[in-house]
Amino acid sequence: MARDIHGPSRLRAGAAAGADGAGRDGPGKWAMMDELGTVLAETVAGGVLVVRVLGEIDAESATGLEEALAVSGPAAARRTVRTVVDLSETDFADSRVLHVLLTAERAHRAAGGRMVVAGPFGETVRRLFEVTGTAGYFTLADTVEAALTDLDRPQTP
């Protein structure tokens, strides 16, 4: 079931709210949009949640990413906790975004799940991981397809 995490006032034209007030992109999908960036989430085959971050995301708009990743976290009633975060179309990300990703990674691990961050990464995102030294904390993949394949592999301790 689709849902808008911030209510209709946060939706841009084209993502109309349904009778129940939820933004609709189709079954198993939802979107949070602001003037700079968009966070799209959908469940794909195998119950994997794919969260796509489009445009610029900063401290103000990172809440959408945080809420999208919480959908797949231990507090959510999901059958599996497997998530791909697609940053291939992210033009800007700051330390708040990094904090959201680190928190989500810890939550996935605590729930016995997995999260893969997918590119290809733009210059700003790549530098964020490099400068902070956090790239090694995440499972990174070159593409969403590679991330989905990685999630299908058994985890090694």
Disulfide bonds with the S-S distance in Angstrom:
none
